[in-house]
Amino acid sequence: MDAELVERAVRGDREAFGLLVERHYDFVHAVAWRWAGNGADAEDIAQDVCIHLGSAIRGFRGTSRLRTWLYTLTLNAARDHRRRQVRDARKMQAYASDQAAQRVSDGENDDRQEVLWAAVRGLPEKQCDAVLLVYAEGLSHAAAADVLGCSETTISWHVHEARKRLRTLLGKEAV
C-alpha cells in the first residue's frame, strides 16, 4: 500500500501525500521523541520532517523501505534540531555575557560605544549592514554574505572599508 501512495505522492497527488503523512506520523514522532527526549522538541522535529517530506518524496527511489528512509530523514532532522539548540544556547550565553559586561562598564565606555555605533549607522548602507551583521549580530563573514546575497569577499571588503572610514571619523583608538 505504501508503494502505491508514494508513487501517487511523487506525481503530486496531495491526498496520497496526506495519507502517507497520517500513516507514518506516529512513527516519525516516536523516533523524534527517543532522539530528543521531550515532547516539545519531538513535535518540532516531526513537523520539520513532514514539511521536508513534501519536497523530499520526489527523491525517494524505493531502493529501501519507506520506514528506513523516514528514519533517516527523522534522524537528520533531530540532529539539525540539536545543532540549532546548541547554537542558540551559545548565542544566548554570549549575549548574556555581553549584557553583563556592558552593565558593569563605566559611563565613559558606554558613551564611546554609543558614539561608535552611531558612526556605524552613518556609514554607507552596505558597509553599515556588513558591520552590524558581523560585529553586532556575531555572524561570520560567510553567514553575513548569505544574508546579504553577496560573496564572503565582498563582506570582508565592506568591513575593511568601514573600519578605515571609522578610523578617520573617530580616530585610531576608537576602532
OpenMM code with the backbone's topology and positions (N, CA, C; nanometers):
from openmm import Vec3, app, unit

residues = "MET ASP ALA GLU LEU VAL GLU ARG ALA VAL ARG GLY ASP ARG GLU ALA PHE GLY LEU LEU VAL GLU ARG HIS TYR ASP PHE VAL HIS ALA VAL ALA TRP ARG TRP ALA GLY ASN GLY ALA ASP ALA GLU ASP ILE ALA GLN ASP VAL CYS ILE HIS LEU GLY SER ALA ILE ARG GLY PHE ARG GLY THR SER ARG LEU ARG THR TRP LEU TYR THR LEU THR LEU ASN ALA ALA ARG ASP HIS ARG ARG ARG GLN VAL ARG ASP ALA ARG LYS MET GLN ALA TYR ALA SER ASP GLN ALA ALA GLN ARG VAL SER ASP GLY GLU ASN ASP ASP ARG GLN GLU VAL LEU TRP ALA ALA VAL ARG GLY LEU PRO GLU LYS GLN CYS ASP ALA VAL LEU LEU VAL TYR ALA GLU GLY LEU SER HIS ALA ALA ALA ALA ASP VAL LEU GLY CYS SER GLU THR THR ILE SER TRP HIS VAL HIS GLU ALA ARG LYS ARG LEU ARG THR LEU LEU GLY LYS GLU ALA VAL".split()
positions = [
    Vec3(0.0824, -0.1202, 0.0000),
    Vec3(0.0000, 0.0000, 0.0000),
    Vec3(0.0862, 0.1258, 0.0000),
    Vec3(0.1971, 0.1270, 0.0768),
    Vec3(0.2857, 0.2432, 0.0798),
    Vec3(0.3430, 0.2733, -0.0581),
    Vec3(0.3803, 0.1693, -0.1315),
    Vec3(0.4413, 0.1882, -0.2638),
    Vec3(0.3470, 0.2640, -0.3562),
    Vec3(0.2194, 0.2275, -0.3524),
    Vec3(0.1216, 0.2961, -0.4368),
    Vec3(0.1037, 0.4420, -0.3929),
    Vec3(0.0953, 0.4646, -0.2620),
    Vec3(0.0808, 0.6011, -0.2112),
    Vec3(0.2028, 0.6852, -0.2449),
    Vec3(0.3204, 0.6274, -0.2317),
    Vec3(0.4435, 0.7008, -0.2649),
    Vec3(0.4427, 0.7383, -0.4123),
    Vec3(0.4074, 0.6427, -0.4972),
    Vec3(0.4042, 0.6680, -0.6415),
    Vec3(0.3075, 0.7818, -0.6735),
    Vec3(0.1913, 0.7789, -0.6120),
    Vec3(0.0918, 0.8846, -0.6347),
    Vec3(0.1418, 1.0179, -0.5788),
    Vec3(0.2036, 1.0152, -0.4610),
    Vec3(0.2540, 1.1389, -0.3992),
    Vec3(0.3652, 1.2004, -0.4837),
    Vec3(0.4514, 1.1173, -0.5397),
    Vec3(0.5598, 1.1666, -0.6255),
    Vec3(0.5018, 1.2395, -0.7462),
    Vec3(0.3878, 1.1919, -0.7948),
    Vec3(0.3227, 1.2558, -0.9099),
    Vec3(0.2427, 1.3802, -0.8695),
    Vec3(0.2419, 1.4133, -0.7399),
    Vec3(0.1750, 1.5352, -0.6957),
    Vec3(0.0371, 1.5150, -0.6361),
    Vec3(-0.0009, 1.3933, -0.6092),
    Vec3(-0.1311, 1.3648, -0.5501),
    Vec3(-0.1284, 1.4031, -0.4015),
    Vec3(-0.1970, 1.5114, -0.3677),
    Vec3(-0.1961, 1.5625, -0.2296),
    Vec3(-0.2655, 1.4681, -0.1322),
    Vec3(-0.3692, 1.4044, -0.1794),
    Vec3(-0.4411, 1.3117, -0.0923),
    Vec3(-0.3511, 1.1943, -0.0532),
    Vec3(-0.2773, 1.1424, -0.1505),
    Vec3(-0.1847, 1.0314, -0.1224),
    Vec3(-0.0752, 1.0776, -0.0263),
    Vec3(-0.0252, 1.1977, -0.0475),
    Vec3(0.0775, 1.2511, 0.0421),
    Vec3(0.0216, 1.2645, 0.1836),
    Vec3(-0.0987, 1.3175, 0.1953),
    Vec3(-0.1627, 1.3312, 0.3261),
    Vec3(-0.1803, 1.1971, 0.3956),
    Vec3(-0.2188, 1.0952, 0.3198),
    Vec3(-0.2344, 0.9615, 0.3776),
    Vec3(-0.1004, 0.9051, 0.4251),
    Vec3(0.0055, 0.9295, 0.3476),
    Vec3(0.1390, 0.8843, 0.3894),
    Vec3(0.1808, 0.9501, 0.5207),
    Vec3(0.1610, 1.0801, 0.5279),
    Vec3(0.1971, 1.1528, 0.6498),
    Vec3(0.1141, 1.1007, 0.7662),
    Vec3(-0.0143, 1.0861, 0.7461),
    Vec3(-0.1022, 1.0376, 0.8520),
    Vec3(-0.0620, 0.8973, 0.8978),
    Vec3(-0.0297, 0.8125, 0.8044),
    Vec3(0.0052, 0.6745, 0.8350),
    Vec3(0.1377, 0.6641, 0.9118),
    Vec3(0.2337, 0.7513, 0.8821),
    Vec3(0.3677, 0.7367, 0.9391),
    Vec3(0.4048, 0.8433, 1.0430),
    Vec3(0.3113, 0.9346, 1.0712),
    Vec3(0.3429, 1.0419, 1.1658),
    Vec3(0.3804, 0.9873, 1.3035),
    Vec3(0.3054, 0.8910, 1.3526),
    Vec3(0.3348, 0.8364, 1.4863),
    Vec3(0.4742, 0.7752, 1.4915),
    Vec3(0.5138, 0.7079, 1.3850),
    Vec3(0.6483, 0.6508, 1.3772),
    Vec3(0.7541, 0.7614, 1.3829),
    Vec3(0.7369, 0.8644, 1.2998),
    Vec3(0.8315, 0.9761, 1.2955),
    Vec3(0.8378, 1.0429, 1.4322),
    Vec3(0.7242, 1.0665, 1.4931),
    Vec3(0.7189, 1.1310, 1.6241),
    Vec3(0.7889, 1.0458, 1.7299),
    Vec3(0.7663, 0.9144, 1.7255),
    Vec3(0.8287, 0.8251, 1.8243),
    Vec3(0.9810, 0.8255, 1.8103),
    Vec3(1.0302, 0.8233, 1.6874),
    Vec3(1.1756, 0.8299, 1.6654),
    Vec3(1.2277, 0.9633, 1.7155),
    Vec3(1.1584, 1.0706, 1.6830),
    Vec3(1.1996, 1.2043, 1.7271),
    Vec3(1.2004, 1.2126, 1.8799),
    Vec3(1.0999, 1.1530, 1.9445),
    Vec3(1.0911, 1.1538, 2.0901),
    Vec3(1.2122, 1.0844, 2.1514),
    Vec3(1.2454, 0.9686, 2.0974),
    Vec3(1.3601, 0.8947, 2.1513),
    Vec3(1.4892, 0.9728, 2.1312),
    Vec3(1.5000, 1.0416, 2.0224),
    Vec3(1.6218, 1.1157, 1.9931),
    Vec3(1.6294, 1.2443, 2.0761),
    Vec3(1.5162, 1.3153, 2.0889),
    Vec3(1.5155, 1.4450, 2.1568),
    Vec3(1.4950, 1.4325, 2.3072),
    Vec3(1.4171, 1.3360, 2.3490),
    Vec3(1.3953, 1.3158, 2.4911),
    Vec3(1.2830, 1.3971, 2.5516),
    Vec3(1.2139, 1.4788, 2.4729),
    Vec3(1.0983, 1.5503, 2.5277),
    Vec3(0.9953, 1.5760, 2.4179),
    Vec3(0.8741, 1.5960, 2.4614),
    Vec3(0.7626, 1.6078, 2.3682),
    Vec3(0.7661, 1.7302, 2.2792),
    Vec3(0.8027, 1.8449, 2.3355),
    Vec3(0.8027, 1.9683, 2.2563),
    Vec3(0.9029, 1.9594, 2.1417),
    Vec3(1.0236, 1.9137, 2.1721),
    Vec3(1.1242, 1.9001, 2.0670),
    Vec3(1.0845, 1.7926, 1.9673),
    Vec3(1.0270, 1.6835, 2.0160),
    Vec3(0.9834, 1.5760, 1.9264),
    Vec3(0.8779, 1.6278, 1.8293),
    Vec3(0.7874, 1.7103, 1.8798),
    Vec3(0.6840, 1.7684, 1.7938),
    Vec3(0.7468, 1.8586, 1.6877),
    Vec3(0.8408, 1.9420, 1.7280),
    Vec3(0.9101, 2.0299, 1.6320),
    Vec3(0.9820, 1.9487, 1.5251),
    Vec3(1.0513, 1.8451, 1.5671),
    Vec3(1.1267, 1.7603, 1.4738),
    Vec3(1.0308, 1.6901, 1.3778),
    Vec3(0.9232, 1.6341, 1.4304),
    Vec3(0.8260, 1.5638, 1.3457),
    Vec3(0.7646, 1.6594, 1.2432),
    Vec3(0.7345, 1.7808, 1.2856),
    Vec3(0.6804, 1.8799, 1.1918),
    Vec3(0.7829, 1.9153, 1.0854),
    Vec3(0.9098, 1.9313, 1.1248),
    Vec3(1.0151, 1.9583, 1.0270),
    Vec3(1.0241, 1.8463, 0.9243),
    Vec3(1.0145, 1.7218, 0.9713),
    Vec3(1.0207, 1.6069, 0.8800),
    Vec3(0.9031, 1.6115, 0.7828),
    Vec3(0.7849, 1.6369, 0.8329),
    Vec3(0.6671, 1.6405, 0.7460),
    Vec3(0.6767, 1.7519, 0.6418),
    Vec3(0.7280, 1.8659, 0.6821),
    Vec3(0.7454, 1.9768, 0.5880),
    Vec3(0.8491, 1.9396, 0.4824),
    Vec3(0.9606, 1.8842, 0.5272),
    Vec3(1.0667, 1.8442, 0.4346),
    Vec3(1.0215, 1.7305, 0.3433),
    Vec3(0.9359, 1.6462, 0.3943),
    Vec3(0.8872, 1.5315, 0.3187),
    Vec3(0.8164, 1.5748, 0.1911),
    Vec3(0.7511, 1.6915, 0.1947),
    Vec3(0.6800, 1.7409, 0.0771),
    Vec3(0.7689, 1.7523, -0.0450),
    Vec3(0.8900, 1.7988, -0.0282),
    Vec3(0.9825, 1.8088, -0.1419),
    Vec3(1.0703, 1.6849, -0.1548),
    Vec3(1.1000, 1.6192, -0.0429),
    Vec3(1.1910, 1.5048, -0.0449),
    Vec3(1.1272, 1.3806, -0.1055),
    Vec3(0.9960, 1.3703, -0.1012),
    Vec3(0.9302, 1.2489, -0.1501),
    Vec3(0.9623, 1.2248, -0.2970),
    Vec3(0.9861, 1.3304, -0.3710),
    Vec3(1.0201, 1.3154, -0.5129),
    Vec3(1.1551, 1.2468, -0.5321),
    Vec3(1.2385, 1.2522, -0.4291),
    Vec3(1.3693, 1.1888, -0.4364),
    Vec3(1.3711, 1.0453, -0.3873),
    Vec3(1.2595, 0.9978, -0.3355),
    Vec3(1.2532, 0.8597, -0.2861),
    Vec3(1.2478, 0.7653, -0.4048),
    Vec3(1.3453, 0.6767, -0.4123),
    Vec3(1.3572, 0.5857, -0.5266),
    Vec3(1.3096, 0.4446, -0.4968),
    Vec3(1.2759, 0.4173, -0.3756),
    Vec3(1.2261, 0.2848, -0.3419),
    Vec3(1.3344, 0.1793, -0.3276),
    Vec3(1.4607, 0.2222, -0.3192),
    Vec3(1.5692, 0.1251, -0.3023),
    Vec3(1.5738, 0.0723, -0.1593),
    Vec3(1.5087, 0.1427, -0.0669),
    Vec3(1.4965, 0.0960, 0.0709),
    Vec3(1.3489, 0.1049, 0.1090),
    Vec3(1.3141, 0.0474, 0.2208),
    Vec3(1.1762, 0.0582, 0.2688),
    Vec3(1.1479, 0.2033, 0.3045),
    Vec3(1.0244, 0.2428, 0.2911),
    Vec3(0.9845, 0.3795, 0.3233),
    Vec3(1.0182, 0.4117, 0.4686),
    Vec3(0.9940, 0.3185, 0.5592),
    Vec3(1.0235, 0.3437, 0.7013),
    Vec3(1.1720, 0.3677, 0.7239),
    Vec3(1.2565, 0.2952, 0.6543),
    Vec3(1.4008, 0.3148, 0.6673),
    Vec3(1.4374, 0.4550, 0.6212),
    Vec3(1.3799, 0.4952, 0.5098),
    Vec3(1.4046, 0.6283, 0.4557),
    Vec3(1.3526, 0.7364, 0.5511),
    Vec3(1.2331, 0.7157, 0.6064),
    Vec3(1.1765, 0.8107, 0.7033),
    Vec3(1.2622, 0.8176, 0.8298),
    Vec3(1.3158, 0.7038, 0.8698),
    Vec3(1.4035, 0.7008, 0.9869),
    Vec3(1.5242, 0.7909, 0.9625),
    Vec3(1.5834, 0.7795, 0.8432),
    Vec3(1.6991, 0.8621, 0.8083),
    Vec3(1.6612, 1.0105, 0.8082),
    Vec3(1.5484, 1.0439, 0.7466),
    Vec3(1.5028, 1.1836, 0.7455),
    Vec3(1.4820, 1.2360, 0.8877),
    Vec3(1.4228, 1.1525, 0.9721),
    Vec3(1.3938, 1.1939, 1.1095),
    Vec3(1.5219, 1.2134, 1.1899),
    Vec3(1.6161, 1.1218, 1.1748),
    Vec3(1.7438, 1.1380, 1.2472),
    Vec3(1.8178, 1.2623, 1.2009),
    Vec3(1.8177, 1.2880, 1.0723),
    Vec3(1.8826, 1.4094, 1.0222),
    Vec3(1.8140, 1.5345, 1.0766),
    Vec3(1.6822, 1.5333, 1.0805),
    Vec3(1.6079, 1.6478, 1.1358),
    Vec3(1.6376, 1.6641, 1.2847),
    Vec3(1.6472, 1.5529, 1.3568),
    Vec3(1.6776, 1.5591, 1.5002),
    Vec3(1.8183, 1.6147, 1.5227),
    Vec3(1.9120, 1.5716, 1.4417),
    Vec3(2.0496, 1.6247, 1.4538),
    Vec3(2.0526, 1.7739, 1.4237),
    Vec3(1.9826, 1.8147, 1.3181),
    Vec3(1.9759, 1.9575, 1.2837),
    Vec3(1.9128, 2.0372, 1.3972),
    Vec3(1.8064, 1.9826, 1.4541),
    Vec3(1.7378, 2.0484, 1.5656),
    Vec3(1.8332, 2.0661, 1.6838),
    Vec3(1.9077, 1.9619, 1.7148),
    Vec3(2.0030, 1.9674, 1.8271),
    Vec3(2.1122, 2.0707, 1.8003),
    Vec3(2.1638, 2.0737, 1.6781),
    Vec3(2.2671, 2.1730, 1.6435),
    Vec3(2.2130, 2.3154, 1.6590),
    Vec3(2.0866, 2.3361, 1.6162),
    Vec3(2.0249, 2.4688, 1.6319),
    Vec3(2.0133, 2.5050, 1.7792),
    Vec3(1.9746, 2.4076, 1.8621),
    Vec3(1.9616, 2.4335, 2.0061),
    Vec3(2.0968, 2.4711, 2.0671),
    Vec3(2.2003, 2.3986, 2.0312),
    Vec3(2.3340, 2.4275, 2.0850),
    Vec3(2.3795, 2.5653, 2.0390),
    Vec3(2.3596, 2.5940, 1.9100),
    Vec3(2.3998, 2.7240, 1.8558),
    Vec3(2.3219, 2.8366, 1.9236),
    Vec3(2.1909, 2.8185, 1.9401),
    Vec3(2.1090, 2.9213, 2.0047),
    Vec3(2.1492, 2.9405, 2.1509),
    Vec3(2.1806, 2.8308, 2.2199),
    Vec3(2.2242, 2.8408, 2.3595),
    Vec3(2.3551, 2.9176, 2.3692),
    Vec3(2.4461, 2.8917, 2.2778),
    Vec3(2.5735, 2.9660, 2.2777),
    Vec3(2.5511, 3.1140, 2.2527),
    Vec3(2.4624, 3.1442, 2.1589),
    Vec3(2.4321, 3.2850, 2.1297),
    Vec3(2.3713, 3.3537, 2.2516),
    Vec3(2.2783, 3.2840, 2.3167),
    Vec3(2.2154, 3.3419, 2.4359),
    Vec3(2.3174, 3.3627, 2.5467),
    Vec3(2.4072, 3.2664, 2.5629),
    Vec3(2.5104, 3.2785, 2.6655),
    Vec3(2.6041, 3.3954, 2.6341),
    Vec3(2.6433, 3.4076, 2.5076),
    Vec3(2.7302, 3.5181, 2.4677),
    Vec3(2.6588, 3.6516, 2.4850),
    Vec3(2.5312, 3.6550, 2.4498),
    Vec3(2.4544, 3.7779, 2.4654),
    Vec3(2.4429, 3.8163, 2.6126),
    Vec3(2.4152, 3.7162, 2.6958),
    Vec3(2.4041, 3.7431, 2.8397),
    Vec3(2.5366, 3.7941, 2.8949),
    Vec3(2.6473, 3.7360, 2.8493),
    Vec3(2.7795, 3.7818, 2.8934),
    Vec3(2.8047, 3.9246, 2.8483),
    Vec3(2.7675, 3.9542, 2.7224),
    Vec3(2.7839, 4.0904, 2.6705),
    Vec3(2.7020, 4.1896, 2.7528),
    Vec3(2.5782, 4.1518, 2.7813),
    Vec3(2.4917, 4.2416, 2.8579),
    Vec3(2.5477, 4.2647, 2.9984),
    Vec3(2.5978, 4.1592, 3.0602),
    Vec3(2.6560, 4.1731, 3.1937),
    Vec3(2.7792, 4.2614, 3.1886),
    Vec3(2.8619, 4.2422, 3.0871),
    Vec3(2.9835, 4.3232, 3.0733),
    Vec3(2.9481, 4.4690, 3.0491),
    Vec3(2.8443, 4.4923, 2.9709),
    Vec3(2.8050, 4.6301, 2.9438),
    Vec3(2.7499, 4.6980, 3.0689),
    Vec3(2.6803, 4.6220, 3.1540),
    Vec3(2.6245, 4.6818, 3.2752),
    Vec3(2.7332, 4.7239, 3.3731),
    Vec3(2.8450, 4.6491, 3.3765),
    Vec3(2.9495, 4.6839, 3.4712),
    Vec3(3.0509, 4.7817, 3.4132),
    Vec3(3.0402, 4.8099, 3.2827),
    Vec3(3.1351, 4.9046, 3.2241),
    Vec3(3.1052, 5.0448, 3.2755),
    Vec3(3.2062, 5.1268, 3.2755),
    Vec3(3.1861, 5.2631, 3.3266),
    Vec3(3.1138, 5.3486, 3.2237),
    Vec3(3.0655, 5.4617, 3.2656),
    Vec3(2.9882, 5.5502, 3.1805),
    Vec3(3.0659, 5.5990, 3.0607),
    Vec3(3.1964, 5.6203, 3.0776),
    Vec3(3.2789, 5.6688, 2.9661),
    Vec3(3.2802, 5.5665, 2.8536),
    Vec3(3.2963, 5.4396, 2.8888),
    Vec3(3.2974, 5.3339, 2.7878),
    Vec3(3.1621, 5.3252, 2.7180),
    Vec3(3.0519, 5.3402, 2.7944),
    Vec3(2.9185, 5.3403, 2.7352),
    Vec3(2.9049, 5.4512, 2.6327),
    Vec3(2.9538, 5.5684, 2.6676),
    Vec3(2.9477, 5.6815, 2.5757),
    Vec3(3.0273, 5.6540, 2.4490),
    Vec3(3.1459, 5.5945, 2.4641),
    Vec3(3.2288, 5.5633, 2.3464),
    Vec3(3.1597, 5.4611, 2.2579),
    Vec3(3.0967, 5.3612, 2.3198),
    Vec3(3.0251, 5.2617, 2.2402),
    Vec3(2.9092, 5.3253, 2.1648),
    Vec3(2.8380, 5.4124, 2.2306),
    Vec3(2.7250, 5.4789, 2.1663),
    Vec3(2.7718, 5.5628, 2.0478),
    Vec3(2.8824, 5.6334, 2.0647),
    Vec3(2.9386, 5.7134, 1.9558),
    Vec3(2.9799, 5.6222, 1.8404),
    Vec3(3.0439, 5.5104, 1.8736),
    Vec3(3.0879, 5.4168, 1.7704),
    Vec3(2.9685, 5.3620, 1.6920),
    Vec3(2.8644, 5.3143, 1.7624),
    Vec3(2.7504, 5.2565, 1.6911),
    Vec3(2.6736, 5.3623, 1.6132),
    Vec3(2.6717, 5.4840, 1.6627),
    Vec3(2.6086, 5.5924, 1.5861),
    Vec3(2.6871, 5.6171, 1.4575),
    Vec3(2.8192, 5.6138, 1.4660),
    Vec3(2.9027, 5.6310, 1.3470),
    Vec3(2.8814, 5.5157, 1.2491),
    Vec3(2.8681, 5.3954, 1.3008),
    Vec3(2.8435, 5.2788, 1.2145),
    Vec3(2.7119, 5.2976, 1.1397),
    Vec3(2.6090, 5.3428, 1.2099),
    Vec3(2.4799, 5.3630, 1.1443),
    Vec3(2.4855, 5.4735, 1.0395),
    Vec3(2.5879, 5.5591, 1.0469),
    Vec3(2.6044, 5.6657, 0.9481),
    Vec3(2.6867, 5.6255, 0.8262),
    Vec3(2.7393, 5.5049, 0.8259),
    Vec3(2.8183, 5.4561, 0.7125),
    Vec3(2.7285, 5.4327, 0.5912),
    Vec3(2.7891, 5.4226, 0.4725),
    Vec3(2.7089, 5.3821, 0.3561),
    Vec3(2.6372, 5.2502, 0.3860),
    Vec3(2.5213, 5.2306, 0.3272),
    Vec3(2.4311, 5.1206, 0.3616),
    Vec3(2.4991, 4.9837, 0.3628),
    Vec3(2.5722, 4.9492, 0.2588),
    Vec3(2.6323, 4.8153, 0.2515),
    Vec3(2.7402, 4.7967, 0.3573),
    Vec3(2.8162, 4.9012, 0.3856),
    Vec3(2.9174, 4.8923, 0.4913),
    Vec3(2.8503, 4.8792, 0.6268),
    Vec3(2.7481, 4.9562, 0.6491),
    Vec3(2.6738, 4.9504, 0.7755),
    Vec3(2.6149, 4.8108, 0.7959),
    Vec3(2.5502, 4.7581, 0.6930),
    Vec3(2.4908, 4.6252, 0.7032),
    Vec3(2.5965, 4.5203, 0.7364),
    Vec3(2.7096, 4.5262, 0.6664),
    Vec3(2.8163, 4.4274, 0.6888),
    Vec3(2.8687, 4.4362, 0.8320),
    Vec3(2.8943, 4.5562, 0.8800),
    Vec3(2.9479, 4.5740, 1.0154),
    Vec3(2.8461, 4.5274, 1.1197),
    Vec3(2.7204, 4.5647, 1.1034),
    Vec3(2.6187, 4.5241, 1.2002),
    Vec3(2.6013, 4.3721, 1.2037),
    Vec3(2.6014, 4.3086, 1.0869),
    Vec3(2.5863, 4.1627, 1.0847),
    Vec3(2.7060, 4.0932, 1.1478),
    Vec3(2.8271, 4.1419, 1.1186),
    Vec3(2.9473, 4.0753, 1.1683),
    Vec3(2.9731, 4.1078, 1.3151),
    Vec3(2.9666, 4.2350, 1.3522),
    Vec3(3.0051, 4.2728, 1.4882),
    Vec3(2.8877, 4.2788, 1.5856),
    Vec3(2.7734, 4.3289, 1.5427),
    Vec3(2.6599, 4.3381, 1.6359),
    Vec3(2.5868, 4.2039, 1.6476),
    Vec3(2.5707, 4.1346, 1.5351),
    Vec3(2.4985, 4.0078, 1.5364),
    Vec3(2.5897, 3.8880, 1.5573),
    Vec3(2.7198, 3.9075, 1.5386),
    Vec3(2.8150, 3.7995, 1.5610),
    Vec3(2.8206, 3.6954, 1.4500),
    Vec3(2.7756, 3.7310, 1.3310),
    Vec3(2.7795, 3.6372, 1.2198),
    Vec3(2.9201, 3.6303, 1.1600),
    Vec3(2.9516, 3.5169, 1.1029),
    Vec3(3.0770, 3.5046, 1.0287),
    Vec3(3.0618, 3.5826, 0.8982),
    Vec3(3.1734, 3.6064, 0.8321),
    Vec3(3.1658, 3.6752, 0.7034),
    Vec3(3.0838, 3.5923, 0.6046),
    Vec3(3.0978, 3.4599, 0.6080),
    Vec3(3.0228, 3.3725, 0.5182),
    Vec3(2.8728, 3.3818, 0.5456),
    Vec3(2.8354, 3.3806, 0.6724),
    Vec3(2.6933, 3.3885, 0.7083),
    Vec3(2.6359, 3.5253, 0.6706),
    Vec3(2.7127, 3.6308, 0.6922),
    Vec3(2.6683, 3.7653, 0.6542),
    Vec3(2.6508, 3.7735, 0.5033),
    Vec3(2.7399, 3.7087, 0.4304),
    Vec3(2.7298, 3.7071, 0.2840),
    Vec3(2.6008, 3.6381, 0.2404),
    Vec3(2.5649, 3.5299, 0.3075),
    Vec3(2.4395, 3.4613, 0.2756),
    Vec3(2.3198, 3.5525, 0.3000),
    Vec3(2.3227, 3.6245, 0.4113),
    Vec3(2.2109, 3.7135, 0.4450),
    Vec3(2.1979, 3.8249, 0.3415),
    Vec3(2.3111, 3.8810, 0.3006),
    Vec3(2.3082, 3.9946, 0.2078),
    Vec3(2.3109, 3.9542, 0.0613),
    Vec3(2.3271, 3.8244, 0.0348),
    Vec3(2.3241, 3.7778, -0.1034),
    Vec3(2.4449, 3.8204, -0.1847),
    Vec3(2.5619, 3.8157, -0.1234),
    Vec3(2.6847, 3.8517, -0.1936),
    Vec3(2.7939, 3.7530, -0.1529),
    Vec3(2.9144, 3.7768, -0.1984),
    Vec3(3.0239, 3.6849, -0.1653),
    Vec3(3.0854, 3.7205, -0.0301),
    Vec3(3.1532, 3.6234, 0.0265),
    Vec3(3.2235, 3.6449, 0.1530),
    Vec3(3.3313, 3.7520, 0.1359),
    Vec3(3.3960, 3.7532, 0.0219),
    Vec3(3.4988, 3.8531, -0.0074),
    Vec3(3.4397, 3.9934, -0.0060),
    Vec3(3.3196, 4.0068, -0.0589),
    Vec3(3.2529, 4.1380, -0.0597),
    Vec3(3.2278, 4.1856, 0.0827),
    Vec3(3.1844, 4.0954, 0.1701),
    Vec3(3.1628, 4.1316, 0.3108),
    Vec3(3.2945, 4.1775, 0.3719),
    Vec3(3.4004, 4.1008, 0.3486),
    Vec3(3.5315, 4.1365, 0.4039),
    Vec3(3.5737, 4.2755, 0.3557),
    Vec3(3.5497, 4.3028, 0.2300),
    Vec3(3.5870, 4.4335, 0.1751),
    Vec3(3.5043, 4.5441, 0.2407),
    Vec3(3.3730, 4.5237, 0.2546),
    Vec3(3.2881, 4.6255, 0.3176),
    Vec3(3.3311, 4.6505, 0.4625),
    Vec3(3.3628, 4.5450, 0.5358),
    Vec3(3.4086, 4.5607, 0.6746),
    Vec3(3.5402, 4.6375, 0.6772),
    Vec3(3.6317, 4.6026, 0.5874),
    Vec3(3.7624, 4.6711, 0.5811),
    Vec3(3.7431, 4.8196, 0.5511),
    Vec3(3.6613, 4.8496, 0.4519),
    Vec3(3.6360, 4.9891, 0.4159),
    Vec3(3.5661, 5.0637, 0.5302),
    Vec3(3.4754, 4.9974, 0.5979),
    Vec3(3.4057, 5.0601, 0.7106),
    Vec3(3.5040, 5.0929, 0.8222),
    Vec3(3.5946, 5.0006, 0.8520),
    Vec3(3.6938, 5.0248, 0.9573),
    Vec3(3.7828, 5.1430, 0.9203),
    Vec3(3.8244, 5.1524, 0.7950),
    Vec3(3.9060, 5.2666, 0.7508),
    Vec3(3.8286, 5.3969, 0.7696),
    Vec3(3.7045, 5.3971, 0.7284),
    Vec3(3.6218, 5.5176, 0.7385),
    Vec3(3.5995, 5.5551, 0.8851),
    Vec3(3.5738, 5.4551, 0.9701),
    Vec3(3.5516, 5.4816, 1.1124),
    Vec3(3.6784, 5.5337, 1.1799),
    Vec3(3.7947, 5.4820, 1.1386),
    Vec3(3.9214, 5.5341, 1.1944),
    Vec3(3.9362, 5.6823, 1.1621),
    Vec3(3.9002, 5.7189, 1.0406),
    Vec3(3.9090, 5.8594, 1.0016),
    Vec3(3.8103, 5.9431, 1.0803),
    Vec3(3.6887, 5.8940, 1.0950),
    Vec3(3.5854, 5.9694, 1.1651),
    Vec3(3.6087, 5.9784, 1.3152),
    Vec3(3.6560, 5.8674, 1.3757),
    Vec3(3.6619, 5.8603, 1.5220),
    Vec3(3.8035, 5.8655, 1.5783),
    Vec3(3.9024, 5.8518, 1.4943),
    Vec3(4.0389, 5.8444, 1.5440),
    Vec3(4.0797, 5.6995, 1.5624),
    Vec3(4.2083, 5.6732, 1.5589),
    Vec3(4.2613, 5.5362, 1.5610),
    Vec3(4.2209, 5.4566, 1.6847),
    Vec3(4.2197, 5.5187, 1.8004),
    Vec3(4.1947, 5.4429, 1.9235),
    Vec3(4.0521, 5.3942, 1.9357),
    Vec3(3.9590, 5.4527, 1.8618),
    Vec3(3.8179, 5.4174, 1.8762),
    Vec3(3.7797, 5.2912, 1.8001),
    Vec3(3.8586, 5.2506, 1.7010),
    Vec3(3.8184, 5.1372, 1.6177),
    Vec3(3.9142, 5.0218, 1.6383),
] * unit.nanometer
topology = app.Topology()
chain = topology.addChain("A")
for resn in residues:
    res = topology.addResidue(resn, chain)
    for name in ("N", "CA", "C"):
        topology.addAtom(name, app.Element.getBySymbol(name[0]), res)
